[in-house]
Amino acid sequence: MFGDLGKMMKMARQMQDRAKTIRQELDAKTFTAEAGGGVVAATVNGKLELVDLKIAPELVAPGNADVQMLADLVKAAVSAAQGQASAAAGEMMRELTGGLNIPGLEGLIG
């Protein structure tokens, strides 16, 4: 009886260690998405933090600056990049758990 419990505890520790490694791998990755046909590009890291934002110069040229459109494009690009990062975290979690939903592990990766 206790042998099985010991095995389960060992497996849980191994899974936690693997989850931490995956989290570190994910944190080191970046995800970039574009909006407006590429005039705005946002890059986020695995923590979903915005790390870079590029705006095409012609978008903010004199007489061509539509602030609301620019804001919408920035939000769209950031949201899409965060979605990519979140999807990657979900895929890594599914890989770790074999598709099982294990309570307590979700905070380690995603």
Secondary structure as a PSIPRED ss2 file (coil, helix, strand):
# PSIPRED VFORMAT (PSIPRED V4.0)

   1 M C   1.000  0.000  0.000
   2 F H   0.000  1.000  0.000
   3 G H   0.000  1.000  0.000
   4 D H   0.000  1.000  0.000
   5 L H   0.000  1.000  0.000
   6 G H   0.000  1.000  0.000
   7 K H   0.000  1.000  0.000
   8 M H   0.000  1.000  0.000
   9 M H   0.000  1.000  0.000
  10 K H   0.000  1.000  0.000
  11 M H   0.000  1.000  0.000
  12 A H   0.000  1.000  0.000
  13 R H   0.000  1.000  0.000
  14 Q H   0.000  1.000  0.000
  15 M H   0.000  1.000  0.000
  16 Q H   0.000  1.000  0.000
  17 D H   0.000  1.000  0.000
  18 R H   0.000  1.000  0.000
  19 A H   0.000  1.000  0.000
  20 K H   0.000  1.000  0.000
  21 T H   0.000  1.000  0.000
  22 I H   0.000  1.000  0.000
  23 R H   0.000  1.000  0.000
  24 Q H   0.000  1.000  0.000
  25 E H   0.000  1.000  0.000
  26 L H   0.000  1.000  0.000
  27 D H   0.000  1.000  0.000
  28 A H   0.000  1.000  0.000
  29 K C   1.000  0.000  0.000
  30 T E   0.000  0.000  1.000
  31 F E   0.000  0.000  1.000
  32 T E   0.000  0.000  1.000
  33 A E   0.000  0.000  1.000
  34 E E   0.000  0.000  1.000
  35 A E   0.000  0.000  1.000
  36 G H   0.000  1.000  0.000
  37 G H   0.000  1.000  0.000
  38 G H   0.000  1.000  0.000
  39 V C   1.000  0.000  0.000
  40 V E   0.000  0.000  1.000
  41 A E   0.000  0.000  1.000
  42 A E   0.000  0.000  1.000
  43 T E   0.000  0.000  1.000
  44 V E   0.000  0.000  1.000
  45 N E   0.000  0.000  1.000
  46 G C   1.000  0.000  0.000
  47 K C   1.000  0.000  0.000
  48 L C   1.000  0.000  0.000
  49 E C   1.000  0.000  0.000
  50 L E   0.000  0.000  1.000
  51 V E   0.000  0.000  1.000
  52 D E   0.000  0.000  1.000
  53 L E   0.000  0.000  1.000
  54 K E   0.000  0.000  1.000
  55 I E   0.000  0.000  1.000
  56 A C   1.000  0.000  0.000
  57 P H   0.000  1.000  0.000
  58 E H   0.000  1.000  0.000
  59 L H   0.000  1.000  0.000
  60 V H   0.000  1.000  0.000
  61 A C   1.000  0.000  0.000
  62 P C   1.000  0.000  0.000
  63 G C   1.000  0.000  0.000
  64 N C   1.000  0.000  0.000
  65 A C   1.000  0.000  0.000
  66 D C   1.000  0.000  0.000
  67 V H   0.000  1.000  0.000
  68 Q H   0.000  1.000  0.000
  69 M H   0.000  1.000  0.000
  70 L H   0.000  1.000  0.000
  71 A H   0.000  1.000  0.000
  72 D H   0.000  1.000  0.000
  73 L H   0.000  1.000  0.000
  74 V H   0.000  1.000  0.000
  75 K H   0.000  1.000  0.000
  76 A H   0.000  1.000  0.000
  77 A H   0.000  1.000  0.000
  78 V H   0.000  1.000  0.000
  79 S H   0.000  1.000  0.000
  80 A H   0.000  1.000  0.000
  81 A H   0.000  1.000  0.000
  82 Q H   0.000  1.000  0.000
  83 G H   0.000  1.000  0.000
  84 Q H   0.000  1.000  0.000
  85 A H   0.000  1.000  0.000
  86 S H   0.000  1.000  0.000
  87 A H   0.000  1.000  0.000
  88 A H   0.000  1.000  0.000
  89 A H   0.000  1.000  0.000
  90 G H   0.000  1.000  0.000
  91 E H   0.000  1.000  0.000
  92 M H   0.000  1.000  0.000
  93 M H   0.000  1.000  0.000
  94 R H   0.000  1.000  0.000
  95 E H   0.000  1.000  0.000
  96 L H   0.000  1.000  0.000
  97 T H   0.000  1.000  0.000
  98 G C   1.000  0.000  0.000
  99 G C   1.000  0.000  0.000
 100 L C   1.000  0.000  0.000
 101 N C   1.000  0.000  0.000
 102 I C   1.000  0.000  0.000
 103 P C   1.000  0.000  0.000
 104 G C   1.000  0.000  0.000
 105 L C   1.000  0.000  0.000
 106 E H   0.000  1.000  0.000
 107 G H   0.000  1.000  0.000
 108 L H   0.000  1.000  0.000
 109 I H   0.000  1.000  0.000
 110 G C   1.000  0.000  0.000
